[in-house]
């Protein structure tokens, strides 16, 4: 070993000094680069969040318009159905009126044949066909039974039959013609035509009170 090989205590290699000098500069550069990358990522996330927010707003607007469009379609469909029903009713109005008159004529003829002792089955089959046509037109046929109380909305008195039994006052004595009502609205097109009992009190007896059936 020579004197050149002996390194004095406390002395350092010049290369090691360069490395130590360069170390702080490299650490500062990495920190700056990391801060830049973090800032870019935050900016990208902010832009993405903004875009997602706009997409959500557009979807909400789309759903709102879709709901409004469905509401308009439902309303138009309902109005169309009402219009079609009204047009059909206007067209069928004279037909229904003629069918009701035909039913009255056939029913009267059936009763006449029965009173004469003849077979009314053929005419009654025609009357049944007429009522089936009325049913397809949305018209229901209704009647009353003897003894039913007078109903101003569904009965039309044609005549009164005197009776001495006060409990039979203002009740149906005999049905003359059936009634007809619209199935959808329930409106009575033609009340039942009938004769009604009317109590006739004896001398000194009070007369009947309440709503009395009067012939029309």
C-alpha positions as CSV (number, residue, x, y, z in Angstrom):
1,X,0.0,0.0,0.0
2,X,1.3,3.4,-0.9
3,X,0.6,6.9,0.3
4,X,-1.7,7.5,-2.7
5,X,-3.9,4.6,-1.6
6,X,-4.5,6.0,1.9
7,X,-7.5,8.4,2.0
8,X,-7.3,11.0,4.7
9,X,-10.0,10.9,7.3
10,X,-12.9,13.2,6.5
11,X,-12.1,13.5,2.9
12,X,-14.8,12.4,0.3
13,X,-14.8,11.2,-3.2
14,X,-15.6,14.0,-5.7
15,X,-18.1,11.7,-7.5
16,X,-20.0,11.2,-4.2
17,X,-20.2,15.0,-3.9
18,X,-21.8,15.3,-7.3
19,X,-24.4,12.7,-6.4
20,X,-25.3,14.4,-3.2
21,X,-25.5,17.7,-5.0
22,X,-27.8,16.3,-7.7
23,X,-30.2,14.5,-5.2
24,X,-32.1,17.6,-3.9
25,X,-32.7,18.8,-7.5
26,X,-34.1,15.4,-8.6
27,X,-36.5,15.2,-5.6
28,X,-37.9,18.7,-6.3
29,X,-38.5,17.8,-9.9
30,X,-40.5,14.7,-9.0
31,X,-42.7,16.6,-6.6
32,X,-43.5,19.2,-9.2
33,X,-44.3,16.5,-11.8
34,X,-46.6,14.8,-9.2
35,X,-48.4,18.0,-8.5
36,X,-49.0,18.6,-12.2
37,X,-50.3,15.1,-12.7
38,X,-52.7,15.4,-9.7
39,X,-53.9,18.8,-11.0
40,X,-54.6,17.3,-14.5
41,X,-56.4,14.4,-12.9
42,X,-58.6,16.7,-10.8
43,X,-59.4,18.8,-13.8
44,X,-60.3,15.7,-15.8
45,X,-62.6,14.5,-13.0
46,X,-64.2,17.9,-12.8
47,X,-64.9,17.9,-16.6
48,X,-66.3,14.3,-16.3
49,X,-68.5,15.3,-13.5
50,X,-69.8,18.3,-15.4
51,X,-70.5,16.1,-18.4
52,X,-72.3,13.6,-16.3
53,X,-74.4,16.3,-14.7
54,X,-75.4,17.6,-18.2
55,X,-76.3,14.0,-19.2
56,X,-78.5,13.7,-16.1
57,X,-80.2,16.9,-17.0
58,X,-80.8,15.8,-20.5
59,X,-82.2,12.5,-19.3
60,X,-84.5,14.2,-16.9
61,X,-85.8,16.5,-19.6
62,X,-86.3,13.6,-21.9
63,X,-88.3,11.7,-19.3
64,X,-90.4,14.9,-18.6
65,X,-91.1,15.3,-22.3
66,X,-91.9,11.6,-22.7
67,X,-94.4,11.8,-19.8
68,X,-96.0,14.9,-21.3
69,X,-96.2,13.2,-24.7
70,X,-97.9,10.1,-23.2
71,X,-100.4,12.4,-21.4
72,X,-101.2,14.1,-24.7
73,X,-101.6,10.8,-26.4
74,X,-104.0,9.5,-23.7
75,X,-106.0,12.7,-23.8
76,X,-106.3,12.6,-27.6
77,X,-107.3,8.9,-27.5
78,X,-110.0,9.7,-25.0
79,X,-111.3,12.6,-27.0
80,X,-111.3,10.5,-30.1
81,X,-113.3,7.8,-28.4
82,X,-115.8,10.4,-27.2
83,X,-116.0,11.8,-30.7
84,X,-116.5,8.4,-32.2
85,X,-119.2,7.6,-29.6
86,X,-121.0,10.9,-30.2
87,X,-121.0,10.4,-34.0
88,X,-122.2,6.8,-33.6
89,X,-125.0,8.0,-31.3
90,X,-126.1,10.7,-33.7
91,X,-126.2,8.2,-36.6
92,X,-128.1,5.6,-34.5
93,X,-130.5,8.0,-32.9
94,X,-133.3,7.8,-35.6
95,X,-132.7,4.0,-35.9
96,X,-133.2,3.5,-32.2
97,X,-136.3,5.6,-32.2
98,X,-137.8,3.6,-35.1
99,X,-136.9,0.3,-33.4
100,X,-138.6,1.4,-30.1
101,X,-141.8,2.2,-32.1
102,X,-141.5,-1.2,-33.9
103,X,-141.2,-3.0,-30.6
104,X,-144.3,-1.2,-29.3
105,X,-146.3,-2.3,-32.4
106,X,-145.2,-5.9,-32.2
107,X,-145.8,-6.1,-28.4
108,X,-149.4,-4.7,-28.9
109,X,-150.0,-7.2,-31.7
110,X,-148.7,-10.0,-29.5
111,X,-151.1,-9.0,-26.7
112,X,-154.0,-8.8,-29.2
113,X,-153.3,-12.3,-30.5
114,X,-153.1,-13.7,-27.0
115,X,-156.5,-12.1,-26.1
116,X,-158.0,-13.6,-29.2
117,X,-156.7,-17.0,-28.4
118,X,-154.3,-17.1,-31.3
119,X,-150.7,-18.2,-31.4
120,X,-148.4,-15.1,-31.0
121,X,-145.1,-17.0,-31.2
122,X,-144.1,-15.8,-34.7
123,X,-144.7,-12.1,-33.9
124,X,-143.0,-12.6,-30.5
125,X,-139.9,-13.9,-32.3
126,X,-139.8,-10.8,-34.4
127,X,-140.1,-8.7,-31.2
128,X,-137.2,-10.6,-29.7
129,X,-135.1,-9.9,-32.8
130,X,-135.9,-6.2,-32.5
131,X,-134.8,-6.2,-28.8
132,X,-131.5,-7.9,-29.7
133,X,-130.8,-5.2,-32.3
134,X,-131.5,-2.6,-29.6
135,X,-129.2,-4.4,-27.2
136,X,-126.4,-4.1,-29.8
137,X,-127.1,-0.4,-30.1
138,X,-126.5,0.0,-26.3
139,X,-130.2,0.1,-25.4
140,X,-131.5,-1.9,-22.4
141,X,-135.2,-2.9,-22.2
142,X,-136.8,-2.8,-18.7
143,X,-140.3,-3.3,-17.4
144,X,-142.3,-3.3,-14.2
145,X,-144.4,-5.8,-12.3
146,X,-147.9,-5.4,-11.0
147,X,-147.7,-4.0,-7.5
148,X,-144.5,-2.0,-8.1
149,X,-144.7,1.5,-6.6
150,X,-144.8,4.5,-8.9
151,X,-141.4,5.9,-10.0
152,X,-141.6,9.3,-11.6
153,X,-138.3,8.8,-13.4
154,X,-139.0,5.3,-14.8
155,X,-142.8,5.1,-15.1
156,X,-145.3,7.0,-17.3
157,X,-149.0,6.6,-16.2
158,X,-151.4,6.1,-19.1
159,X,-154.5,5.6,-17.1
160,X,-155.6,5.0,-13.5
161,X,-157.6,2.1,-12.2
162,X,-159.8,2.8,-9.2
163,X,-159.4,0.5,-6.2
164,X,-160.7,0.3,-2.7
165,X,-157.5,-1.0,-1.2
166,X,-155.3,1.9,0.0
167,X,-152.2,-0.3,0.1
168,X,-152.4,-0.7,-3.7
169,X,-152.6,3.1,-4.3
170,X,-150.0,4.4,-6.8
171,X,-148.8,0.9,-7.7
172,X,-148.6,-0.7,-11.2
173,X,-151.9,-2.3,-12.3
174,X,-150.9,-3.3,-15.8
175,X,-147.9,-2.7,-18.0
176,X,-148.8,-1.4,-21.4
177,X,-145.3,-0.9,-23.0
178,X,-141.8,-1.6,-21.9
179,X,-139.2,1.1,-21.1
180,X,-135.9,1.7,-22.7
181,X,-132.7,3.1,-21.2
182,X,-129.2,3.9,-22.5
183,X,-126.7,1.3,-21.1
184,X,-123.7,3.6,-20.9
185,X,-125.3,6.7,-19.4
186,X,-128.3,5.1,-17.7
187,X,-130.5,7.8,-19.2
188,X,-134.1,6.6,-19.7
189,X,-135.1,7.0,-23.3
190,X,-138.7,6.0,-22.8
191,X,-140.3,5.2,-19.4
192,X,-142.4,2.2,-18.8
193,X,-146.0,2.9,-19.9
194,X,-148.5,1.5,-17.5
195,X,-151.9,1.8,-15.7
196,X,-151.8,2.5,-12.0
197,X,-154.1,1.8,-9.2
198,X,-155.6,4.9,-7.5
199,X,-157.3,4.5,-4.2
200,X,-160.8,5.9,-4.0
201,X,-161.8,6.7,-0.4
202,X,-165.3,6.1,0.8
203,X,-167.5,8.9,2.2
204,X,-165.8,10.6,5.1
205,X,-162.5,8.8,4.5
206,X,-159.3,10.9,4.0
207,X,-157.8,10.9,0.5
208,X,-154.3,9.5,-0.2
209,X,-151.3,11.7,0.4
210,X,-147.9,11.9,-1.3
211,X,-147.0,11.8,-5.0
212,X,-149.9,10.5,-7.1
213,X,-149.6,9.0,-10.5
214,X,-151.4,11.2,-13.0
215,X,-152.2,10.0,-16.6
216,X,-150.2,11.7,-19.3
